Amino acid sequence: FPSHDISEKESMSNKVSLTITRGDDRTWNVAIKDSQGNPIDITTATYSASIRKEYNSTVIGNPTVTVTDAADGRLELNIPSALSSLLTVQSGKRNSSYVFDLVQELNGESTTYLNGYLIVEERVTPVGP
């Protein structure tokens, strides 16, 4: 999978814009850090993520969130091709935007760790045989 690290500056601000090509698999590496930039142990944390066309619309799908190094606060946010294929681009347009968030449940507190826009670009080469 292609990977993209979400920088400390991006993750600390909580608001990011991510880009994916419709029909692709895409993985972003996320580091959970405190305000001083130190990793937070996320051993007891759980995560969920959602994508919608607009904030109050129906959830289109849920990216996969996998903790890769709990002690160092590292996880992966993955949008598989089956999900990115559901994200349509208006005919005649190059891209469309969606909204997403990544929510953390830790020590009884629910926190939106990341949110922002998911920019979906249309594929030039068709997928298939």
N, C-alpha and C positions, 0 to 999 in steps of 0.2 A: 504494500500500500504506500502511496506517496504520503509523506509526513510533513507537518509544519509545526514548529514550536511556537506556542503563543508566548510572547516575551513577557518578562516580569512587568514592564510598564503597561502592556495591554491588559494583563490579568489583574493588576492592582486597580486599574480604572474600572474594571468590570464590563466595559462597553467595547465590543470588538466587531469588526466586519470580517467575515470569512467568505471565501469564494470556492465554488465547486462547479465542475462541468457536469451537466445533466447526464446521468447514466454511469458516472464514475464512482469508484470507491475512494474515499478520502479520510485520512486520519490526522488529527491534530494532537500534539503532545501538550499537556497542560501541567504546570507546576503550581501547587497550592502553597502560598507563602504568607507570612505575616507582614505587617506594615514595615518591618525592618528588612524584608527580603529573605528571612530565614524560612526554610521548609517547615510545614506543619505536618505532624504525624496524622495520617488519615486512616489509620488501622480500623477505627470504629465508625468511620463515616460511610454513608451510602450516597449515591449520586443518581440523578435522573436528568433527562434532557428531552426537550420537545421542539418541534418545528411547526409553525403556523404561517398562513399567508398574511394575516394581520393579527394584532394582539388579542382581539376578542373572537377570532374565528375558531373553527374546529381544528383540533390537532391533526396534522397530516401524517406525522410519524415521530418516532422516538429514536434518535441516534443511540448507538451503543456506547456505554461508558465503562471502561475497564481500568481498574487500579493496577498500575504496573510496578510501583515501588511505594508501598504505604508509608514506611518510615520516612521516606524522603519527599512525601507529598506529591507523587507523580501519577498521572493517569492519562489515558487516551480517550479522545472523543472521536467516534467513527460514524460516518454516514456511508452505509453500504450502497452498492449500485442499485439494489432493489428499491431503496428509499429515494435516492437521488433521481431515479427514473420517474417517480411520482411528482416531482417538482417541475411544473410546466413553465415554459417561456412563451409569452404571447407571440402569435404569428407575426413575422416581420420584425421582431425585436431581437436584439443580441443577448439580453439578459433580463431577469426578473429578480425582485427581492422578496425575501421571506424574513420572518423574525424567529429567533431561537433563544433558548436559555439553557443553562446548566445549573441545577439546584443541588446544593449540598445539605445533607442532614448529618449533624455532628453534635454530640453532647446535648441532645434534645432541642437544638436550634436548627431552623431551616433558613438557609441563606442562598440567595441567587448569586452564584459566584461569577458567572459570565452571562451576558445577554447582548443582543445586538442583531445585526442584519446578516443573513445568509444570501449572498449574491449567487444566483444560479445562471450559468452561461450555457447557451445552446451548443451542442456538439456539432461539429462540422462533418465528421465522418460518421456514417450510420453504424449502429451496433448490430451485430448479427452475422449470419453465414455469408 
